[in-house]
Amino acid sequence: WNCTRLTSIPKLSGKPYTIEYCFSGCANLSEPDLSGLDFSNTVNISRAFYQARNWAQDVDMSAAPIILASYAYSGSKIDRIPNINYSKIENSTSMFEGCNSLTSVILDLPNALTINGVFRNCSYLEEAHFTGLEYCNNIQGLFYNCQRLVTVSGLNCSNVYSLFNTFDTCIALVNIDGLFNLGEGVSSNTTFSVSALQS
């Protein structure tokens, strides 16, 4: 954590339960060999690669039963959604915040309760497509300051209690397709333009 001058590490092995903060702030670490790690018991990857600014490696965690993933890749150089198991994730707060190499994403989060700030400050993100958000109730700041974002689809959330800053500064946004259930069973069917958002 915060080993800012670290450029390489020996090959790691083991079966971690959590990798929280593991490579956080390791700004000069880029391609460590993690092939010896068995992620089949890993439930927490929060801040694992946070601000690891040279990190572009897609570590295969497709078998990991991840539940906590807040800030996991925030500030890293990944250019696509990583190959991890998203099916059990409940908290993905700011998971990809500031990942400026992302341009188009497809994300399936069937058990997510909160996705607030997931793509905040992703400056080059142009389109985002979601599936499986029926349990999500927090989308605050989801696309805050995504100034190149044009299209969002599949944003179907139940019992959302706030849209605060969800699309703030999304100046290129044209279409949002989805269904928001705004608490108390109040439903808002949303396919609208930026002008509708601003009115």
C-alpha positions in Angstrom: 0.0 0.0 0.0 1.4 3.4 -1.1 4.7 1.9 -2.2 5.0 4.6 -4.8 8.6 3.6 -6.0 7.8 -0.1 -6.3 8.2 -1.2 -9.9 8.2 -5.0 -9.6 7.5 -7.8 -7.1 8.2 -11.5 -6.9 5.6 -14.0 -8.2 2.9 -14.3 -5.6 1.1 -17.4 -4.5 -1.7 -18.3 -2.1 -5.4 -18.3 -1.7 -6.4 -14.8 -0.3 -9.7 -14.1 1.4 -9.2 -10.4 0.8 -6.8 -8.2 -1.3 -8.1 -4.9 0.1 -5.6 -2.1 -0.4 -3.1 -4.7 -1.7 -1.6 -2.6 -4.5 -3.2 0.7 -3.6 -1.1 3.7 -4.5 1.6 1.6 -6.1 1.8 4.1 -8.9 4.8 2.6 -10.8 3.8 -1.1 -10.5 2.5 -2.3 -13.9 2.6 -6.0 -14.7 3.2 -8.2 -11.6 2.9 -11.9 -12.0 -0.3 -12.9 -10.1 -0.8 -16.2 -11.9 0.1 -18.1 -8.7 -2.9 -16.6 -6.7 -6.1 -18.6 -6.3 -8.9 -16.1 -6.0 -11.7 -18.7 -5.4 -12.2 -17.5 -1.8 -11.6 -13.8 -2.4 -14.6 -11.7 -1.3 -13.1 -8.2 -0.9 -11.1 -6.3 -3.6 -11.9 -2.8 -2.2 -9.1 -0.4 -3.2 -7.0 -3.3 -4.4 -5.6 -1.4 -7.4 -6.7 2.1 -6.2 -4.4 4.8 -7.7 -2.1 2.2 -9.2 -1.7 4.5 -12.1 0.3 2.2 -14.3 -1.9 -0.8 -13.7 -3.5 -2.0 -17.0 -3.3 -5.8 -16.3 -6.6 -7.7 -16.4 -6.3 -10.2 -13.5 -8.6 -13.1 -14.0 -10.9 -13.2 -10.9 -13.8 -14.8 -12.7 -14.1 -17.5 -10.0 -13.9 -15.1 -7.0 -17.1 -14.7 -4.9 -16.5 -10.9 -4.6 -18.9 -8.9 -2.4 -17.0 -5.7 -1.8 -15.4 -3.8 -4.6 -15.5 -0.1 -3.7 -12.7 1.9 -5.4 -11.2 -1.4 -6.6 -9.7 0.0 -9.9 -10.1 3.7 -9.3 -7.4 5.7 -11.0 -5.8 2.8 -12.8 -5.1 2.4 -16.5 -7.5 -0.4 -17.4 -9.1 0.1 -20.8 -11.9 -2.5 -20.4 -14.1 -3.9 -17.7 -11.9 -6.5 -15.9 -12.6 -10.3 -16.0 -13.9 -10.7 -12.5 -17.1 -12.3 -11.0 -19.7 -9.5 -10.7 -22.6 -11.7 -9.7 -22.3 -11.3 -5.9 -21.0 -7.8 -5.7 -23.1 -5.6 -3.4 -21.0 -2.5 -3.0 -19.2 -1.2 -6.1 -18.9 2.5 -4.9 -16.5 4.3 -7.2 -15.2 1.0 -8.5 -13.9 2.6 -11.8 -13.7 6.2 -10.8 -11.1 8.1 -12.8 -10.3 5.3 -15.2 -9.7 7.5 -18.1 -8.8 4.7 -20.6 -12.4 3.4 -20.5 -14.5 4.4 -23.5 -17.3 1.8 -23.7 -18.5 -0.5 -20.9 -21.0 -3.3 -20.4 -21.6 -4.2 -16.7 -23.8 -6.8 -15.2 -24.4 -6.3 -11.4 -27.4 -8.5 -10.4 -26.8 -8.1 -6.7 -25.5 -4.6 -6.4 -27.1 -2.4 -3.8 -25.0 0.7 -4.5 -23.3 1.8 -7.7 -22.7 5.4 -6.6 -19.8 7.1 -8.3 -18.8 3.9 -10.2 -17.7 5.9 -13.3 -17.2 9.3 -11.7 -14.6 11.4 -13.6 -14.1 8.8 -16.4 -13.2 11.5 -18.8 -13.2 9.4 -22.0 -16.2 7.2 -21.3 -18.7 7.5 -24.2 -21.3 4.7 -23.6 -22.3 2.6 -20.7 -24.7 -0.4 -20.8 -26.0 -2.2 -17.6 -27.9 -5.3 -16.9 -29.2 -6.7 -13.6 -29.6 -3.7 -11.4 -33.0 -4.5 -10.0 -31.8 -4.3 -6.3 -29.8 -1.2 -6.7 -31.0 1.8 -4.6 -28.0 4.2 -4.8 -26.8 5.8 -8.0 -25.6 9.1 -6.7 -22.7 10.6 -8.7 -22.7 7.5 -11.0 -21.5 9.5 -14.1 -20.4 12.7 -12.4 -18.2 14.7 -14.8 -18.2 12.2 -17.6 -18.1 14.9 -20.2 -17.9 12.7 -23.3 -20.7 10.3 -22.2 -23.4 10.1 -24.9 -25.5 7.0 -24.2 -26.6 5.1 -21.1 -28.8 2.0 -21.3 -30.2 -0.6 -18.9 -30.3 1.6 -15.9 -33.2 -0.2 -14.2 -33.1 0.4 -10.5 -35.6 -0.2 -7.7 -36.3 2.2 -4.8 -33.6 4.8 -5.8 -33.6 7.4 -3.0 -31.6 10.1 -4.7 -30.3 11.1 -8.2 -27.9 13.6 -6.7 -25.1 14.4 -9.2 -25.9 11.2 -11.1 -25.4 13.0 -14.5 -23.8 16.2 -13.4 -21.6 17.8 -16.0 -22.5 15.1 -18.6 -22.6 17.8 -21.3 -22.6 15.4 -24.3 -25.3 13.1 -22.9 -28.1 12.4 -25.4 -30.0 9.3 -24.3 -30.7 7.4 -21.1 -32.8 4.3 -21.3 -34.0 2.7 -18.1 -36.6 2.7 -15.3 -36.1 4.3 -12.0 -38.4 3.5 -9.1 -38.0 6.5 -6.8 -38.8 5.1 -3.4 -42.4 4.9 -2.1 -43.2 3.0 -5.3 -43.0 6.2 -7.3 -42.0 5.2 -10.9 -40.2 7.3 -13.4 -39.9 5.9 -16.9 -36.8 7.5 -18.4 -35.9 7.8 -22.1 -35.0 11.5 -22.4 -32.5 14.0 -23.7 -30.1 16.3 -22.0 -32.6 19.2 -22.3 -35.1 17.1 -20.4 -32.5 16.4 -17.7 -31.8 20.1 -17.4 -35.4 21.2 -17.3 
